[in-house]
Amino acid sequence: MLRRLTPSNDPRLLVDASTGDDAAVWQIDDDRALVVTADFITPLVDDAFTWGRIAAANSVSDVYAMGGRPILALNLVGWNTEELSTDLLGDVLAGAASIAADGGFVIAGGHTVDDPEPKFGLAVVGEVHPQHLLTNAGLRPGQSLVLTKPLGIGIISTALKRGHDVPAETFDAAVREMTRLNDHACRVAVANGATGATDVTGFGLLGHLGRAAFESAVDVIIEFASIPFLPGVRRLAEAGFIPGGSQRNLAYVLPQLDTGTLDDLGAVMLADAQTSGGLVFGVDPALAPGVVAELIDLGHTAAVIGRTRAGAGQMAVL
C-alpha cells in the first residue's frame, strides 16, 4: 500500500515511510529536527482514565523510539455520543493529560468525530538532534540488543476481552508497563551510543526487530531464555488466548525467521502484538551490562536479548 505513495526527494525529510520507521523526521537546521507521528487505539481496560494514560503513552513512544522528546500533541478522538457520556471522555482526556505532565509535553486541543467504536490517541510533534537520531536502519553488526519492557500485552488483552479472570498480579503489571513512558529508555540508549532502535508495538518483537534487521542489513540472534515476559503470560498463551494479530505477525516474519528448537507457542509469544511496548536497540557489548543495570535502577524490566551480526535481515532464535 505504501508503495503507492509518491516519495519525497526533499533532503530535509530525514525519515519517511519507506523504511518502516516509527515516525517521520524533518530537519530544521544542523542542530534540530522535528519528529512527527500519530497513533490511536481502542479501549484495553474498563477504566477511562487508565485507557487515556495507556493511549497517550503508546502515541508518544514513537518519538522516543527515534531518539527524540515530545513537545506538543493533539488529541485524536472517536466517540460514540449515543452510548457514552462526555464525562467518560473527560476522564480519558484527563488520563492523557497526566501522561503529558509526566513526559513534559503539552496537549493543545485536538479533533473529535462520532464513531460507533471509541478510539483515542494523539498526534505528536517532538524534536531530536539529527546526530542523535535513532532509526530502523541504524543497527550495526556486533552489537548487543537491549529490550526495555517485558512482552505479553497482546495475550493478556485477549484474555481480558474474552472475559477470562486474569490474575490481579498479571493485570496490574500489564497496566504498569503500558503506562510507563520510554523517555528514560530513550535517554539511556542515546547516551550509550545507540544508533538503531524501534519500539515494540503492534507488529510484535519479531515484526519490529525483523524490519530493523532488514533495513540495517544485519542478521539478528535472539536468545529466548533472556526475553522478559509479563507474569502469567505463558499460562494464558497455553490456555489459547492468542491474538489474531500476533498469529499474523508470526506468519509475516517466517520467511526471515529460523526458530530452531523453539516450539510454536514460544514463537507466537515473540510475535505478540504489544500496546505501548518498550524499546529495543543495539549497543556495544561492553556497554550492555551497564545499560541494563541503569534501566533496572530506573524501574524497567530490561535485558540483553540477543546480538547482531553482518547479514541481510535474517533472524534466528536460540
NUPA-595558 format. One record per residue (C-alpha): x, y, z. Coordinates in nm, 4 decimals. Example, Ala and Ser with C-alpha at 12.3 -4.5 7.8 and 13.67 -1.06 7.14 Angstrom:
BEGIN
east / north / up
1.2300 / -0.4500 / 0.7800 .
1.3670 / -0.1060 / 0.7140 .
This chain:
BEGIN
east / north / up
0.0000 / 0.0000 / 0.0000 .
0.2751 / 0.2475 / 0.0949 .
0.4493 / 0.1864 / -0.2374 .
0.1670 / 0.3835 / -0.3999 .
0.2742 / 0.6982 / -0.2165 .
0.4936 / 0.9393 / -0.4084 .
0.8320 / 0.9525 / -0.2346 .
0.9717 / 1.2908 / -0.1423 .
1.3169 / 1.3894 / -0.2623 .
1.3420 / 1.6841 / -0.0233 .
1.6721 / 1.6445 / 0.1669 .
1.5126 / 1.7909 / 0.4791 .
1.2944 / 1.4797 / 0.5140 .
1.5407 / 1.2615 / 0.7015 .
1.3000 / 0.9723 / 0.7676 .
0.9834 / 0.8839 / 0.5773 .
0.7591 / 0.5787 / 0.5476 .
0.9942 / 0.3864 / 0.3185 .
1.1952 / 0.2245 / 0.6000 .
0.9004 / 0.1404 / 0.8247 .
1.0293 / 0.3686 / 1.0990 .
0.8188 / 0.4774 / 1.3924 .
0.7821 / 0.8441 / 1.2911 .
0.8697 / 1.0959 / 1.0210 .
1.1654 / 1.3275 / 1.0814 .
1.2056 / 1.6731 / 0.9239 .
1.5327 / 1.8623 / 0.9649 .
1.5053 / 2.2320 / 1.0561 .
1.8767 / 2.3133 / 1.0858 .
2.2065 / 2.1490 / 1.1788 .
2.1058 / 2.1069 / 1.5434 .
1.7335 / 2.0404 / 1.5329 .
1.4798 / 1.8178 / 1.3608 .
1.1094 / 1.7612 / 1.4161 .
0.9703 / 1.4141 / 1.4864 .
0.6056 / 1.3753 / 1.3816 .
0.3760 / 1.0797 / 1.4481 .
0.0149 / 0.9810 / 1.5198 .
-0.1426 / 0.6774 / 1.6845 .
-0.4722 / 0.5780 / 1.8436 .
-0.6175 / 0.2621 / 1.9978 .
-0.9467 / 0.1130 / 2.1094 .
-1.0062 / 0.0577 / 2.4849 .
-0.7907 / -0.2053 / 2.6537 .
-0.9224 / -0.1565 / 3.0070 .
-1.2567 / -0.0595 / 3.1607 .
-1.1272 / 0.2457 / 3.3461 .
-1.1434 / 0.5518 / 3.1164 .
-0.8650 / 0.7439 / 3.2915 .
-0.6277 / 0.4483 / 3.2630 .
-0.7183 / 0.3987 / 2.8972 .
-0.6276 / 0.7630 / 2.8342 .
-0.2917 / 0.7126 / 3.0008 .
-0.2191 / 0.3962 / 2.8014 .
-0.3188 / 0.5525 / 2.4691 .
-0.1108 / 0.8651 / 2.5303 .
0.1981 / 0.6692 / 2.6381 .
0.1578 / 0.4490 / 2.3317 .
0.1351 / 0.7505 / 2.0992 .
0.4446 / 0.9332 / 2.2259 .
0.6500 / 0.6139 / 2.2263 .
0.7222 / 0.6628 / 1.8560 .
0.9049 / 0.9883 / 1.9329 .
1.1236 / 0.8210 / 2.1946 .
1.1947 / 0.5364 / 1.9516 .
1.3532 / 0.7936 / 1.7188 .
1.5765 / 0.9304 / 1.9948 .
1.3627 / 1.2405 / 2.0446 .
1.1450 / 1.4035 / 2.3066 .
0.7784 / 1.5033 / 2.2606 .
0.6955 / 1.8726 / 2.2844 .
0.3380 / 1.9126 / 2.1567 .
0.0384 / 1.6849 / 2.0956 .
-0.3230 / 1.6961 / 1.9791 .
-0.5974 / 1.4602 / 2.0949 .
-0.7494 / 1.2250 / 1.8349 .
-1.0939 / 1.1078 / 1.9499 .
-1.3552 / 0.8750 / 1.8045 .
-1.6548 / 0.8763 / 2.0412 .
-1.9959 / 0.7101 / 2.0432 .
-2.2038 / 1.0026 / 2.1680 .
-2.5230 / 0.7939 / 2.1824 .
-2.3783 / 0.5294 / 2.4117 .
-2.1012 / 0.7012 / 2.6072 .
-2.1141 / 1.0072 / 2.8298 .
-1.8965 / 1.3120 / 2.7869 .
-1.7895 / 1.2654 / 3.1487 .
-1.6199 / 0.9415 / 3.0437 .
-1.4453 / 1.1243 / 2.7608 .
-1.3314 / 1.3813 / 3.0143 .
-1.1719 / 1.1011 / 3.2152 .
-0.9916 / 0.9757 / 2.9030 .
-0.8568 / 1.3222 / 2.8286 .
-0.7522 / 1.3675 / 3.1909 .
-0.5566 / 1.0416 / 3.1732 .
-0.3754 / 1.1619 / 2.8636 .
-0.3043 / 1.4955 / 3.0298 .
-0.1419 / 1.3148 / 3.3225 .
0.0946 / 1.1374 / 3.0814 .
0.1735 / 1.4703 / 2.9159 .
0.2646 / 1.6121 / 3.2568 .
0.4876 / 1.3103 / 3.3248 .
0.6573 / 1.3452 / 2.9867 .
0.6971 / 1.7226 / 2.9949 .
0.4944 / 1.7936 / 2.6795 .
0.1725 / 1.9852 / 2.6125 .
-0.1607 / 1.8657 / 2.4723 .
-0.3143 / 2.1668 / 2.2977 .
-0.6611 / 2.0646 / 2.1774 .
-0.7388 / 1.8096 / 1.9096 .
-1.0206 / 1.6714 / 1.6955 .
-1.3260 / 1.4549 / 1.7679 .
-1.5515 / 1.2529 / 1.5376 .
-1.8590 / 1.0425 / 1.6102 .
-1.7641 / 0.6752 / 1.5969 .
-1.9576 / 0.3585 / 1.6913 .
-1.6374 / 0.2172 / 1.8443 .
-1.4450 / 0.4525 / 2.0758 .
-1.0871 / 0.5304 / 1.9835 .
-0.8317 / 0.7598 / 2.1392 .
-0.4750 / 0.8657 / 2.0748 .
-0.2503 / 1.1576 / 1.9927 .
-0.0862 / 1.3322 / 1.7025 .
0.2566 / 1.4216 / 1.8391 .
0.5361 / 1.6599 / 1.7461 .
0.8761 / 1.6055 / 1.9035 .
1.2306 / 1.7191 / 1.8463 .
1.5653 / 1.5440 / 1.8101 .
1.9224 / 1.6410 / 1.7317 .
1.9954 / 1.4986 / 1.3848 .
2.3182 / 1.3425 / 1.5112 .
2.1304 / 1.1557 / 1.7857 .
1.8583 / 1.0171 / 1.5600 .
1.7672 / 0.6505 / 1.6142 .
1.6283 / 0.4656 / 1.3122 .
1.5352 / 0.1215 / 1.1848 .
1.8409 / 0.1326 / 0.9602 .
2.0847 / 0.2140 / 1.2393 .
2.1707 / -0.1273 / 1.3840 .
2.5332 / -0.2339 / 1.3299 .
2.6982 / -0.5784 / 1.3239 .
2.8417 / -0.6930 / 1.6556 .
2.6002 / -0.5082 / 1.8819 .
2.4102 / -0.6384 / 2.1828 .
2.0325 / -0.5952 / 2.1653 .
1.8624 / -0.4476 / 2.4715 .
1.4869 / -0.4768 / 2.5316 .
1.3420 / -0.2340 / 2.7861 .
0.9979 / -0.3817 / 2.8683 .
0.8580 / -0.7349 / 2.9057 .
0.6344 / -0.8881 / 2.6382 .
0.2829 / -1.0313 / 2.6632 .
0.0426 / -0.7355 / 2.6447 .
-0.1494 / -0.8758 / 2.3469 .
-0.2050 / -1.2130 / 2.5117 .
-0.3213 / -1.0513 / 2.8359 .
-0.5533 / -0.8121 / 2.6492 .
-0.7079 / -1.1008 / 2.4562 .
-0.7771 / -1.2893 / 2.7781 .
-0.9469 / -0.9807 / 2.9230 .
-1.1586 / -0.9269 / 2.6114 .
-1.2764 / -1.2877 / 2.6258 .
-1.3890 / -1.2470 / 2.9857 .
-1.1144 / -1.4536 / 3.1444 .
-1.0400 / -1.3887 / 3.5105 .
-0.6859 / -1.2558 / 3.4676 .
-0.4888 / -1.2609 / 3.7967 .
-0.4520 / -0.9189 / 3.9569 .
-0.0731 / -0.9510 / 3.9528 .
-0.0767 / -1.0009 / 3.5758 .
-0.3266 / -0.7219 / 3.5059 .
-0.1508 / -0.4707 / 3.7308 .
0.1875 / -0.5491 / 3.5754 .
0.0445 / -0.5015 / 3.2251 .
-0.1080 / -0.1629 / 3.3105 .
0.2125 / -0.0534 / 3.4812 .
0.4178 / -0.1297 / 3.1702 .
0.1678 / 0.0192 / 2.9241 .
0.1653 / 0.3481 / 3.1147 .
0.5438 / 0.3583 / 3.1573 .
0.6974 / 0.6175 / 2.9275 .
1.0005 / 0.5250 / 2.7174 .
1.1719 / 0.8548 / 2.7996 .
1.4352 / 0.7041 / 3.0278 .
1.4964 / 0.4185 / 2.7847 .
1.5497 / 0.6694 / 2.5031 .
1.7914 / 0.8780 / 2.7084 .
1.9951 / 0.5755 / 2.8145 .
2.0095 / 0.4423 / 2.4578 .
2.1318 / 0.7724 / 2.3122 .
2.3803 / 0.8318 / 2.5949 .
2.5375 / 0.4918 / 2.5287 .
2.5871 / 0.5401 / 2.1561 .
2.2841 / 0.3603 / 2.0156 .
2.2112 / 0.4449 / 1.6515 .
1.9424 / 0.1892 / 1.5728 .
1.6202 / 0.1358 / 1.7665 .
1.2495 / 0.0659 / 1.7367 .
0.9655 / 0.0414 / 1.9816 .
0.7812 / -0.2881 / 2.0135 .
0.4141 / -0.2337 / 1.9380 .
0.1549 / -0.3847 / 1.7039 .
0.3905 / -0.5970 / 1.4934 .
0.5475 / -0.7592 / 1.7996 .
0.9147 / -0.8044 / 1.8792 .
0.9749 / -1.0201 / 1.5722 .
0.7950 / -0.7859 / 1.3364 .
0.9620 / -0.4655 / 1.4509 .
1.3064 / -0.6154 / 1.5069 .
1.2834 / -0.8046 / 1.1787 .
1.2163 / -0.4834 / 0.9866 .
1.5054 / -0.3105 / 1.1643 .
1.7355 / -0.6021 / 1.0809 .
1.6350 / -0.5840 / 0.7143 .
1.6770 / -0.2071 / 0.6897 .
2.0110 / -0.2230 / 0.8744 .
2.1424 / -0.5155 / 0.6647 .
2.2251 / -0.7210 / 0.9734 .
2.1176 / -1.0614 / 1.0998 .
1.9764 / -1.0941 / 1.4498 .
2.0315 / -1.3758 / 1.7003 .
1.7612 / -1.3838 / 1.9710 .
1.8120 / -1.5720 / 2.2980 .
1.4641 / -1.6836 / 2.4000 .
1.5614 / -1.7612 / 2.7594 .
1.6695 / -1.3984 / 2.8048 .
1.3387 / -1.2461 / 2.6915 .
1.1389 / -1.0935 / 2.9798 .
0.7654 / -1.1708 / 2.9800 .
0.4915 / -1.0334 / 3.1998 .
0.3841 / -1.2686 / 3.4827 .
0.1359 / -1.5384 / 3.3839 .
0.1686 / -1.4837 / 3.0076 .
0.2826 / -1.8366 / 2.9289 .
-0.0165 / -1.9856 / 3.1135 .
-0.2578 / -1.7573 / 2.9269 .
-0.0960 / -1.8473 / 2.5956 .
-0.1230 / -2.2184 / 2.6765 .
-0.4934 / -2.1609 / 2.7509 .
-0.5397 / -2.0328 / 2.3948 .
-0.5559 / -1.6552 / 2.4465 .
-0.3539 / -1.5714 / 2.1379 .
-0.4500 / -1.2565 / 1.9422 .
-0.5164 / -1.2982 / 1.5727 .
-0.2753 / -1.0101 / 1.5141 .
0.0064 / -1.1976 / 1.6870 .
-0.0514 / -1.5016 / 1.4667 .
-0.0435 / -1.2806 / 1.1561 .
0.2760 / -1.1179 / 1.2824 .
0.4430 / -1.4572 / 1.3066 .
0.3236 / -1.5653 / 0.9636 .
0.4622 / -1.2455 / 0.8129 .
0.8156 / -1.2874 / 0.9525 .
0.8500 / -1.6632 / 0.8933 .
1.0462 / -1.6177 / 0.5665 .
1.3221 / -1.4386 / 0.7587 .
1.2998 / -1.6450 / 1.0796 .
1.4744 / -1.9614 / 1.1964 .
1.3016 / -2.0735 / 1.5170 .
1.5467 / -2.3571 / 1.5825 .
1.4131 / -2.5798 / 1.8604 .
1.1629 / -2.3205 / 1.9844 .
0.8062 / -2.4516 / 1.9966 .
0.5164 / -2.2866 / 1.8142 .
0.3817 / -2.1299 / 2.1331 .
0.7146 / -1.9681 / 2.2125 .
0.7393 / -1.8332 / 1.8594 .
0.3973 / -1.6677 / 1.8717 .
0.4817 / -1.5194 / 2.2127 .
0.7768 / -1.3447 / 2.0474 .
0.5397 / -1.2112 / 1.7813 .
0.2771 / -1.0981 / 2.0320 .
0.1213 / -0.7638 / 1.9372 .
0.2103 / -0.5081 / 2.2036 .
0.0495 / -0.1805 / 2.3080 .
0.2898 / 0.0819 / 2.4465 .
0.5750 / -0.1679 / 2.4496 .
0.9383 / -0.0988 / 2.5209 .
1.2312 / -0.0056 / 2.3011 .
1.4788 / -0.2495 / 2.1510 .
1.8142 / -0.1016 / 2.0497 .
2.1714 / -0.2015 / 1.9749 .
2.4748 / -0.1035 / 2.1835 .
2.8392 / -0.2001 / 2.2158 .
2.8547 / -0.5348 / 2.4046 .
3.0984 / -0.3841 / 2.6559 .
2.8379 / -0.1231 / 2.7498 .
2.5350 / -0.3527 / 2.7549 .
2.5582 / -0.4720 / 3.1202 .
2.5772 / -0.1148 / 3.2443 .
2.2896 / -0.0107 / 3.0192 .
2.0674 / -0.2863 / 3.1578 .
2.1682 / -0.2083 / 3.5165 .
2.0829 / 0.1603 / 3.4710 .
1.7449 / 0.0768 / 3.3166 .
1.6634 / -0.1618 / 3.6004 .
1.7519 / 0.1107 / 3.8514 .
1.5036 / 0.3346 / 3.6684 .
1.2267 / 0.0757 / 3.7093 .
1.2463 / -0.1021 / 3.3732 .
1.2416 / -0.4789 / 3.3290 .
1.5313 / -0.4657 / 3.0829 .
1.7555 / -0.7387 / 2.9443 .
2.0084 / -0.8160 / 2.6748 .
1.8039 / -1.0414 / 2.4456 .
2.0483 / -1.1147 / 2.1659 .
2.3011 / -0.9742 / 1.9251 .
2.3544 / -0.8610 / 1.5683 .
2.5959 / -0.9828 / 1.3044 .
2.6654 / -0.8996 / 0.9420 .
2.3854 / -1.0299 / 0.7235 .
2.0760 / -0.9448 / 0.5239 .
1.7875 / -0.9228 / 0.7708 .
1.7512 / -1.2814 / 0.8875 .
1.6560 / -1.3745 / 1.2461 .
1.7393 / -1.6876 / 1.4437 .
1.6153 / -1.7926 / 1.7880 .
1.8367 / -1.9912 / 2.0218 .
